């Protein structure tokens, strides 16, 4: 099944952050996304963001050898292989049928703590039931100071589809 969405990589070059579009073929495989993450310069905690079908997003961030993962909605794992792969890597069980009506973020909510986005603030963003995943992402990247670069990269990524 073809998935719609986009993926971007963010990395630091000195004091400047750069955000670049990744090929849309990466949306179906966590291993490929993590490979793209590992190929970024390691300084400053590079990360990748993938969003799929306006249903969920994934953020993977590298800190040395450690990779932190954040999935905006674990219930997406029922329909989307990428989300299921994230759950498996996190060691989480898929949601029960009675949990599918709610949004359940899972993973490292403080992966941007060093960029002044604390865990409780991330939780507030992800628990906004009126926000779509792309709106949540926009809030996150604005909060960490990458709004303009992110907007340009996502525009470029969307054009590649």
HURA-V92566 format. One record per backbone hydrogen bond with DSSP energy under -1.0 kcal/mol. CO is the residue of the C=O (numbers start at 1). NH is the residue of the N-H. E is the energy in kcal/mol with one decimal. If there is no record, write none. Layout:
co=CO nh=NH e=E
co=CO nh=NH e=E
This chain:
co=4 nh=53 e=-4.8
co=6 nh=51 e=-2.7
co=7 nh=22 e=-3.1
co=8 nh=49 e=-2.4
co=9 nh=20 e=-2.9
co=10 nh=47 e=-2.4
co=11 nh=18 e=-3.1
co=13 nh=16 e=-1.7
co=16 nh=13 e=-3.6
co=18 nh=11 e=-2.4
co=20 nh=9 e=-2.8
co=23 nh=26 e=-1.8
co=24 nh=27 e=-1.9
co=26 nh=29 e=-1.3
co=29 nh=33 e=-1.8
co=30 nh=34 e=-2.7
co=31 nh=35 e=-1.8
co=32 nh=36 e=-2.1
co=33 nh=37 e=-2.1
co=34 nh=38 e=-2.6
co=35 nh=39 e=-1.1
co=37 nh=40 e=-1.7
co=42 nh=45 e=-1.3
co=46 nh=62 e=-2.6
co=47 nh=10 e=-3.5
co=48 nh=60 e=-2.3
co=49 nh=8 e=-2.5
co=50 nh=58 e=-2.7
co=51 nh=6 e=-1.6
co=52 nh=55 e=-2.9
co=52 nh=56 e=-1.2
co=56 nh=52 e=-2.1
co=57 nh=72 e=-2.7
co=58 nh=50 e=-2.4
co=59 nh=70 e=-2.2
co=60 nh=48 e=-2.5
co=61 nh=68 e=-3.1
co=63 nh=66 e=-1.7
co=66 nh=63 e=-3.2
co=68 nh=61 e=-2.6
co=69 nh=108 e=-3.1
co=70 nh=59 e=-2.4
co=71 nh=106 e=-2.4
co=73 nh=76 e=-1.6
co=74 nh=77 e=-1.7
co=75 nh=78 e=-1.5
co=76 nh=79 e=-1.2
co=76 nh=80 e=-2.6
co=80 nh=84 e=-2.1
co=81 nh=85 e=-2.6
co=82 nh=86 e=-1.9
co=83 nh=87 e=-2.3
co=84 nh=88 e=-2.3
co=85 nh=89 e=-2.3
co=86 nh=90 e=-2.2
co=87 nh=92 e=-2.5
co=96 nh=99 e=-2.0
co=97 nh=100 e=-1.2
co=99 nh=102 e=-1.2
co=104 nh=74 e=-3.5
co=106 nh=71 e=-3.1
co=107 nh=109 e=-1.1
co=108 nh=111 e=-1.2
co=110 nh=113 e=-1.9
co=112 nh=115 e=-1.5
co=112 nh=117 e=-1.8
co=113 nh=116 e=-1.6
co=118 nh=122 e=-2.4
co=119 nh=123 e=-2.5
co=120 nh=124 e=-1.8
co=121 nh=125 e=-2.2
co=122 nh=126 e=-2.5
co=123 nh=127 e=-1.5
co=125 nh=128 e=-1.1
co=127 nh=129 e=-1.1
co=128 nh=131 e=-1.6
co=132 nh=136 e=-2.3
co=133 nh=137 e=-2.5
co=134 nh=138 e=-2.1
co=135 nh=139 e=-2.1
co=136 nh=140 e=-2.5
co=137 nh=141 e=-3.0
co=138 nh=142 e=-2.2
co=139 nh=143 e=-2.4
co=140 nh=144 e=-1.7
co=141 nh=146 e=-3.2
co=142 nh=145 e=-1.2
co=146 nh=150 e=-2.9
co=147 nh=151 e=-2.5
co=148 nh=152 e=-2.2
co=149 nh=153 e=-2.3
co=150 nh=154 e=-2.8
co=151 nh=155 e=-2.0
co=152 nh=156 e=-2.0
co=153 nh=157 e=-2.7
co=154 nh=158 e=-2.6
co=155 nh=159 e=-1.5
